[in-house]
Amino acid sequence: MTLRFHQDVSTAETGYGTVLLDQRTGEYWELNPTGALVVRTLMDDGDETAAVTALVTRFDIDRDRAAQDVTALVRDLRDAGLVS
């Protein structure tokens, strides 16, 4: 599943992760380094399995926890209307 932000969502890389701005509502979201890695992986034509593998490879996290985190982040981004 490739992740794409809604056309009215701006992104900016920071020293800590990624900031998202929903220009429709003026709301900001801040993604920590793990969230930023998940989003980057999914936007680069990766799927959720690839995002889980990226988390396990880069951070000290077990596969089950990484899978739960990826699923929760994607669900939250969809629920907020930020991605398609």
Beta strands, then each sheet from edge to edge (+ up, - down):
strand 1: 9-13
strand 2: 18-22
strand 3: 27-31
sheet 1: 1+ 2- 3+
end
